[in-house]
Amino acid sequence: NLVPVLPVAIAGSATSVCAVSAGSSFVHFLDATGKLVVSINPGSNNLGTVTSEVFDQGPSVITQACNTSTNPAWKTAALGRSWKITPQFNLAATVQFPFEDAEMNDLVVASTGTASNPRDDVSSRTDLKMSRFHDNVPGNGNQEDGNWWNNCTDGGTVIEMSQAGNGTIPLAIASTQYVQFSTAGFSEFWLH
């Protein structure tokens, strides 16, 4: 689904598949209509065939941290967009996650609405962190599916990471932003 034209928008819920060989440039995953899903820089790693999925939930998602019952101090607002990336070879890479300005604005409002958790306050893309969820239970129907709520009940692992960079208008797409993270492996990703 990679085409030699620049995308004009960010994809809603979509899937894109392509081969990602070692190299120093970002590989831009586009959906069937040419909209941007995600961008990956494999560095020196050959990731093989990579399937990238984006899940567009609409408004921000108010989440509850695992094993905290309903304690309001652990409610966190997450961007209403998440990603699942499945490479043939699960090796380290740098990933750029694109999102719309309107999604960021919605997250800013939602994060201030979780007043009992000041740790999730977001005022701009520079405040965003990323959580990577990995399903630890084989044979149960993979829970890396764009649904935050089954991440905890499945015994999965959540790893929180800090940004490697950020910016505006990725690939000249108007009214968009991105954050960049270095990750040791791939699974389901959420920004918050």
N, C-alpha and C positions, 0 to 999 in steps of 0.2 A: 504493500500500500504506500510505499514511498514514491513520490513523484517529484520531478525536478522543478516544481513551482512552489512558491511560498504560499502557505495557508492564509486565509483571510479571517479565520475565526478559530476559537477553541472548541473542541468537540464536546457535545453533551455525553451521555452514556454511549460508549463505543469501544471497539476492539481493533487493534492493528497488530500485524505480524510481520517480522522481517528478520533477516540475518544480520547479526552485529559482530563484526570482526574487530580485532585489536586495532586501535588508532587513536589519534589525539583530537579528533573532531566529534562534535555531537551528532548523533543519528536522530533525526526527527521522525517520530511515528505519527502518521496521518491516518484518519479514518477513511472510509470509502468515498466520502464527499470532499476529501482534501483538508479537513479540519484537524488541528493539532491535538494529539492525545498526551504525549510526553516526549522528552528528549533525553537521550542517554549517551554519555561519553564513556566508552569502555576502557580507556587508557590502554594498558598493555595486555588486557584480558580479552580472550575470544569468548563471547557469551553464547555463540551459536544462534539457533533460531529463538527469537524472543517474542512472546505474546504480551502485549501491553493492553490493559483494560482501564477505562476510566468510568467511574460511577458518579453520576450527577444526581445528588439527593435533593437539589433545590436549596432551600434555606439551610443555614447552619444547623448542625446536629448538636444537641445538648447531651453529653455522655456522662456516664458514671464510672469512676475508676474501679477496676477489678477488686473484689474482696473488701469493699467499703460499704456494703449494704446501700442505704440511701442517704448517707452522710452528705449534707449539702456542701461541706468543705471540699469534697472531691468531685463535684460536678464541673465539667470542663466543656467549653464550647469548641467544636471542631468545624472546619470549613465544610460546606455542603457538597464537597467533591472529594473522592478518594480514588486511589489507583491500586491495581494489582499487576505486578510485573512478574512474568514467569519465563526465565531464560532456560535454554537447554543446559548450560553450564552456569551454576549459581555462584558467580565470582564477584569481586568488588568492582564498583563503577561509580561514576558521578551522575546524578539524575537531576534534571530540571523539571519541576512541577508547575505547569501554567494554570492560571485562574483569572477570572474576570474581575475588574475593579468593583463591580456590584457585589460579587461574592465576598470580597475583602471587606467592603463596607458593612455587609450584613454580619460578618464575623465580629467586627469591632463592636457593633451594638450587642450581639448575643453574648460576647465575652464579658461585657460590663453588666449584663443581666444575671450573671452568676456571682453576685456580690460576695457570697460567703467563701469564694475561692479566688483570692486576688492573684494567685499564681498563674491563672489562665488569661489575665487581661492582655488584650492585643490592641494596639493602636495603629500599627502599620505592619507591612510585610517583614520588617526587620525583627519583629517580636515573634514571628512564627517558629514553632518547633515542629518536628516530625516524629510520629510514632510509627514503628514498623511492627506489624502483627504477624506472627508465624504460627500456623496451626500445628500443634504437636501431636495430634491424635490421628494416626493413619486409619483409613477405612471408614471414617464417619461421615463422608461427604464433605469435601474441603470447605472449611468455614472462612477462607479468604475470599469473600464474596461481596464486599462493599457494604456490609451490615455490621456496624460497630457492636450492636447488642449481643451478637453471638461470639465475640472475641474472647470474653471472659469465661463464659459457661463451658467453653470447649477446652480449657486448660492450655490455651495458647500462650505464647511469649510476646510481650510488648516491650520494645526497646525504644527509648526516646533519644533523639539526636538533635544536635544544634546545626545551624546553617553553615554552609561553605560559601554562600553568596546569594545575591538576589538582584532583581532589576525590574525594569518596566518594558512594555511592548516587545515581548519575545517574537522574533521573526517578523517584526513590524506589524503585529496584529494590534489594532487600535483598542484602547481601553482594557488592557491586560497587564498582568504582572507575572513574575515567577520567583520561586525560591529554589535554591540549589543545595543538594545534600550529597555527601560522600557516604556510600553504604557498603558494608562488607558482604551483603547478599540481598536477595530480593524476596518479596512476598507482598503483603497488603500494606499500603501507606496512607496515613491520615495527617493532615496539617492542623495545628491548633495553637 
